Amino acid sequence: MAINNKIAAVLLVVYTVVAAANVAAELQRFDHHPTKPDGSLDIMVVGDWGRRGLYNQSDVAFQMGKMGEKLDVDFIVSTGDNFYDDGLIDDEDPLFVESFSQVYTAASLQKQWYSVLGNHDYRGNVLAQLSPVLTQRDSKWLCLRSFIVNSGIVEFFFVDTTPFQDKYFTDDDHKYDWRGVLPREEYLSNVLKEVEMALEESSATWKIVIGHHTIFSAGHHGNTQELVDQLLPILEAKEVDLYINGHDHCLQHISIPNSQIQFLTSGAGSKAWRGDINEWDTNQMKFYYDGQGFMTLRITEVEINVAFYDVFGKILHEWSTKKYTHMDS
Ligand SMILES: *[C@@H]1O[C@H](CO)[C@@H](O)[C@H](O)[C@H]1NC(C)=O
């Protein structure tokens, strides 16, 4: 009897460990509902920015401040590569204040920021950027690996894309901080499962996925094949509306035939002007700008409006789409 109990206890432990390894945890979820009386949500998206204000980072920030006030933005999204060149050293790193708090100073930008990690962030101390200590230093800061922001009419699914790219694991020129990511296969499979599950369960009118890396891009880095192969099929199947990324230092809008997803790049928060644009079908390339700027989204129950701005606050490109839910018919 005693032996049977021991075996049962051991089996229970083994079962629990196996179950924990196989079942993806649920993504952390934040509720951020619109506060405007008409129920619309206004957000701003910037990427690839932290350079102590240099390379026009301050100019972009200034225009974001002006537009943020005009639109009364609800929150701001960072598509990653938050701190150049090698992320943060630790959670006391002065770069955090010099490249973030002292740059995005406008009153309208003192809203919640939701950030993902880019490949440059992984070159530093990744845990520092994820640390609650940073939020104590500047309350608008929040960076996590993969998470959800639920705004009622729209749900935002933030995906940690850096660990998907094979080349970072064979790159001898740079060191990456893979704490929390290894074993890699298990990590990636969990991210995909979690995102798929969350998309499946979502009842929001609009689904927007945000990651640092491109899926499709005509810019310097081009497409990310790993994401085309592994993430895109899930986004297609779950009828995602927008995929928003940084990584290529440009502003870009691609629309692919037979895909309902719009591919938007906002990675022009500081250093840009690389000039290397790969050839792309002009029917699919709705807009490409290799200078600095940012993007805004205005979302209502029936409509999304996208706009891209340069360092002078000039609108470079606008796009909108409508969706009629069954409630309207
Ligand atoms: C800053 O922006 C202006 C206007 O777009 C551009 O001409 C200039 O080259 C930019 N400077 C840098 C350092 O990128």
The ligand as a Tripos MOL2 file, in Angstrom:
@<TRIPOS>MOLECULE
LIG
   14    14     1     0     0
SMALL
NO_CHARGES

@<TRIPOS>ATOM
      1 C1         16.4210   64.4760  -40.5290 C.3       1 LIG1
      2 O1         15.2720   64.7010  -41.3240 O.3       1 LIG1
      3 C2         15.4790   65.4960  -42.4750 C.3       1 LIG1
      4 C3         14.1240   65.7110  -43.1300 C.3       1 LIG1
      5 O2         13.5120   64.5100  -43.4910 O.3       1 LIG1
      6 C4         16.4870   64.8140  -43.3940 C.3       1 LIG1
      7 O3         16.7270   65.6070  -44.5210 O.3       1 LIG1
      8 C5         17.7840   64.5630  -42.6330 C.3       1 LIG1
      9 O4         18.6640   63.8330  -43.4440 O.3       1 LIG1
     10 C6         17.4940   63.7860  -41.3520 C.3       1 LIG1
     11 N1         18.7220   63.6830  -40.5710 N.am      1 LIG1
     12 C7         19.2360   62.4870  -40.2170 C.2       1 LIG1
     13 C8         20.4840   62.5460  -39.3970 C.3       1 LIG1
     14 O5         18.7470   61.4200  -40.5200 O.2       1 LIG1
@<TRIPOS>BOND
     1     1     2 1
     2     1    10 1
     3     2     3 1
     4     3     4 1
     5     3     6 1
     6     4     5 1
     7     6     7 1
     8     6     8 1
     9     8     9 1
    10     8    10 1
    11    10    11 1
    12    11    12 1
    13    12    13 1
    14    12    14 2
@<TRIPOS>SUBSTRUCTURE
     1 LIG1         1 GROUP 0 **** ****
